[in-house]
Amino acid sequence: MTLATLAEVLQPALKNNYAVGGLVTLGWEDMRAYVDAAEAEGLPVILQAGPSCRAHTPLPVLGKMFRHLAARVSIPVVAHLDHGYTFDECKEALESGFTSLMFDGSRKPLAENIEKTAKIAEMAHAAGISCEGEIGFVGYSDGENSLGTDPDEASQFAQETGVDAMAISVGNVHLQQNKEGGLDEDRIRAIEAVTEVPLVIHGGSGVPVNQRKRLAQSSKICKFNIGTELRMAFGTSLRNTLSSSPDVFDRVQILKNVEPDVQTAARRVLRGLAAD
């Protein structure tokens, strides 16, 4: 069993100047591809169950899937709840075998966000697992706008919640399909100057690859969440498979043909965050 907590993979990353990929999962085939990619690269991986994944598959099932996959490889695998919105949801993930809980209180006033995140961090730590919190709302490419993280609020949040990782809003956007933007490095430097907590970038697919690499090696950003980039690789491969083999109708065979392309894309992501 190579199941690990978030702290167990992020603290070495913080010390040794690299970042770990938080890969957003939707189903069995991409989960397996991500774990096999990490094993092939000899790098840790964070399997993330976000809201859309949980809407499709119940948390108790996801916990068993993540733990089963971790048992087949030698590299550390984190079973991570991404964007948990309630205490009960986080508690269910803990009871389902997850090793890391991300509570998203970024839409709430600062005091309420701190209070609720601290409560979940306390629950997580009592069970021997990790907690990630978010300060500064990260928006969506087709919806709500981001609200940049204030460094002073980030410092207070880190100190008063006791989180193991802190997601910040520094120009990143969820569900961005291109890499034309970029992160606000001045804001990142201001935040990392006032905290020792590993930092997390949600919406990492929209960050230019060279900036991801550079910040992984030169800042306290220790985790980049990557979802859209890998979903696009899955979709492209699926369309190519159906187009090139129009007579194939078996779901298992179709997805078996797609999985190697997803694994290749995941290997590229993970490698791009590693130390040289």
Secondary structure, DSSP 8 states (H G I E B T S, - for coil): --EE-HHHHHHHHHHHT--EEEEEE-SHHHHHHHHHHHHHHT--EEEEE-HHHHHHS-HHHHHHHHHHHHHT-SS-EEEEEEEE-SHHHHHHHHHTT-SEEEE--TTS-HHHHHHHHHHHHHHHHHTT-EEEEEES---BTTS-------HHHHHHHHHHH--SEEEE-SS--BT--S------HHHHHHHHTT--S-EEESSGGGS-HHHHHHHHHHSSEEEEEE-HHHHHHHHHHHHHHHHH-TT---HHHHHHHHHHHHHHHHHHHHHTTS--
